[in-house]
Amino acid sequence: MERMQPNTQPQIDAGIDAPGTLSETPRPDADTDLLRAHTYTLLAVLLAQPPTAELLESIGAIDQAAEEVDEMATAWRVLKLAAQRSDVGALDDEYHDLFVGVGRGELVPYGSWYLTGYLMDRPLALLRADLAALGIERDADTSEPEDHVAALCETMALLITSEDTDPDDERRFFSQHMAPWLDVFFRDLQTAKAACFYRAVGRLGQAFVNLDKRYLAMSV
């Protein structure tokens, strides 16, 4: 398997078209898995570092079926509109206020923090053991711990698209390392004082995580 690189900006397909097709009753098939991987990758990109002008343009150009009206479709529309109205410079400040700050940002985007209230705690050790068993290792140039929310989203995209991954491994990874806290993190992101554009990211993240939880349960 490839190395995990949670602090880089992966390339996304600018044509993540018709994202609402994942929003009703997703079926376990290759097309659905590709959409899932694209969405995880997009979330990883947005949560790893401030978005570039090119990424905002790609999000603002997402093609979506107008008749879709459920929560996922609404979340995509809100994110698309937020991207069209956002300024790169302002987003750089917003990102740092949220996740970096002076000492720490308004939010602490790590699994250990959300699960135990401490950084680098037992949940990170368990995650590292599971990543090693899956053959995934952190890039040597990356300083962020593996339980950063962006790294976890990137790992899920990797598991979905890898031909070497057993579907049970994908479900187990999500259940053990993401499901217990990501919904809370994305809700916190939507209400953070420093958030503007990232409120839309939080809305998409929460809707998608809840949808993927149902999808993974259905695909057993």
N, C-alpha and C positions, 0 to 999 in steps of 0.2 A: 504494500500500500504506500501511497505518497505520504510525505511528511505533512503534518498539520502546521499551518502558518497563520495563527490567529491575528497577527498584527500587520498583515499585508492587506491590500485591497484586491480581492479576487475579481476576475473579469466576469461580468454578468451579461446575459443575452439581452440586448436592448429591446428585443421583441418578446418580452414576457407577455405575450398577447393573450387576450381573453382570460385573465386570471380568475374571473368569476366562474369558469368551468370547474374549478376545484371547490366551489363554495356550497353546492347543493348536497349531493350525495356522492362523494368521490368513490370511484371504483378502483380496486387494486389492479392497475395495469401500467404499462410502460409510460404512457403519456401522462398519467396522473403522477407517477413517481418523478418524471422530469419536471413537472410544474412544482412539486414539493421541493425538489432539490434547488430549483431556481429561487424559490421563495426563501428557503433557508440561507442560500448564498447572499441574496439581497439583504436580509436582516444582518448577516455577518458583516457585510461591507459597511452598512450604515452604523453598526455598533462598534466597529473596530477603530474608526477614525472619521473625521468630518467628511461629508460627501463632496465630491468634485463637481464642477459645473457640468461636466459630461454625464455624470451619473444622474444629476438632477434633471438634465434634459431627457435622458432615457426614461426616467420614471414619469416625467410629465408627458411623455409621448405614448405611454402604455395604452394599447388598444383593448377596450373592454366592451363586452356585450351590454347594450343600454338597458335591456330588460331585467338584468340581475338586480335583486333588491334585498338580498339577505345581508347578514353582518359582514361576511368576508368581502362581498362586492362593495358594500358601503365603505369598508376600511380601505380598499384599494382606491376608491374615488377620492376619499379624504386625503390619502397620501399623494395621489396624483396632483390634486389641487394645491396641496402644501408645497410640493416640489416646484410647481409653476410659479408660486408666489415668493419663493425663498431666495435669499441672497447668500452667496458662498461665504463672504466675509462674516456675516451675522451668524451663519451656521457654525463657523469655526469657533466663535465665542460661545455659542449655545452648547456645543459639544463639550468644550473644556469646562464650562460651568457645571454641566451635568455630571461628567464622568472623571474629570481630572482635578480641577480646582487648585487651591493653595493648600497642600496637605492631602486633601481628598475632595471629590466633587459632591454634589448634592446626593447622587446615588452611588452605591458601591456595587458594580455589576459582576459580582463573583458568587458562585454557588455556595462556597463555604460561609461567606458572610450572611447570606440569606437563610441558610440552614442552621447555623450555629451561633451567628453573631461575631465570628472571628475569621480573619483571613488565614489562608494556608492551614486549615484545620482538617480533621479526619475525612470530610467529604472529598477534599482534593486528593488525599492519599488513595482513597478508593477509586476515584476517577483515573488517576495515573496507572493504577494496577490494571484497570479494565482497558485503558488505551494501549498499554503494553501487550495485553493478551490479544487485542485486535490488530496489532502490528502498526499502530499509529504513534508517531513521536513528534514532539514539538520541534519546530525549526530552531536551530542553534542560535540564530540571530534575534530570536524573540524573547523578550523579558517578561511578558505577561504570563501569569499562571494559567494552566489549562482549563480552569473552571470559569474563565471570563466568558460572558454570555456570547460574545462574537465567536470565540473558539468553539464553543459547544454547537452553535448553529452551523459553523463551517464543517465540524465533524459530522453532524447529521447529514449534510449535503454529500459529504464524501462516502458515508455508509450507504446512502440511498443509491448512489451511482456506481459504486464499486461492484464488480462482478465476483469479488472474493468474499463478500459479506453475506452471511446467513441472515435471512429476514428476522429470525429470532434475536440475533445480535442487535439489530436495529431497534426492535421493540424494547429489548432489555435496556439498551443504552438510554433511550428516551425516558423509559419508566424510572430508572434509577437516578439519572443525573440531570434531567431537565424538567420532567413533570412535577416534581415536588416544589419547585420554586419559580419557574419562569412566568407562570400566570400572574403571580404576585409582583414580580419585577416589572412586567409590562403594564400592570395597573398602576404601579408607583410612577412609572415613566409618564403616564397620561396625566398625572396630577402634580408632577414636579413643578416647582415655581419657575425654574429656569427654562422649562420646555415650551417650545412653540411648534416648530416643525416636528420635533421628536414626540409630541403628543400623538401625531398621526402614525409615527413609527410604532409607538406603544399600542395604539389601537389595532394596527395590522398584526403586530406580534401576538397580542392576546387572542385575537380572533383565530389566527392561524394555529397557534399552539393548541387551543381547544379543539379545533377541527382535526388536527393531526392526531390528537389523542383518540378521537373517535375513529379515525381512519385506521390507525394501527390496531385498535381493538377489533375492528371489522375484518381486517385482512389476515387474522389468525387462521 
